[in-house]
Amino acid sequence: MADDTSRLKKYSEIPIGGIIEKAGNSEEYLTGGWRAMRPVHIPEKCINCMICWVVCPDCCVKGKDGNFSHFDYSHCKGCGLCAANCPTKAIVMKPESEFKD
């Protein structure tokens, strides 16, 4: 006789997937590990228009006093929208393999 751990679960015993159990919990999930390409800021080209901040779907562009400050790499998935929409090309996408951190 097989033990209980090898038994297949009934549908009613399996938790439903894709449910957000509490509001505002996305910060708990560090999704930056999914990234294959990393946005890199080039300060001398930046005009601080903050279009990158507007288009980032994950709120990973951080500003201070209305100017670009840094990227939140813990949550950045590397979609490249910030770089694609930068009017001065002050953000470039580089392979994650170039970085050690």
Rosetta blueprint (number, residue, H / E / L):
1 M L
2 A L
3 D L
4 D H
5 T H
6 S H
7 R L
8 L L
9 K L
10 K L
11 Y H
12 S H
13 E H
14 I L
15 P L
16 I L
17 G L
18 G L
19 I L
20 I L
21 E L
22 K L
23 A L
24 G L
25 N L
26 S H
27 E H
28 E H
29 Y L
30 L L
31 T H
32 G H
33 G H
34 W H
35 R L
36 A L
37 M E
38 R E
39 P E
40 V E
41 H E
42 I L
43 P H
44 E H
45 K H
46 C L
47 I L
48 N L
49 C L
50 M L
51 I H
52 C H
53 W H
54 V H
55 V H
56 C L
57 P L
58 D L
59 C L
60 C L
61 V E
62 K E
63 G E
64 K E
65 D L
66 G L
67 N E
68 F E
69 S E
70 H E
71 F E
72 D L
73 Y L
74 S L
75 H L
76 C L
77 K L
78 G L
79 C L
80 G L
81 L H
82 C H
83 A H
84 A H
85 N H
86 C L
87 P L
88 T L
89 K L
90 A L
91 I E
92 V E
93 M E
94 K E
95 P E
96 E H
97 S H
98 E H
99 F L
100 K L
101 D L
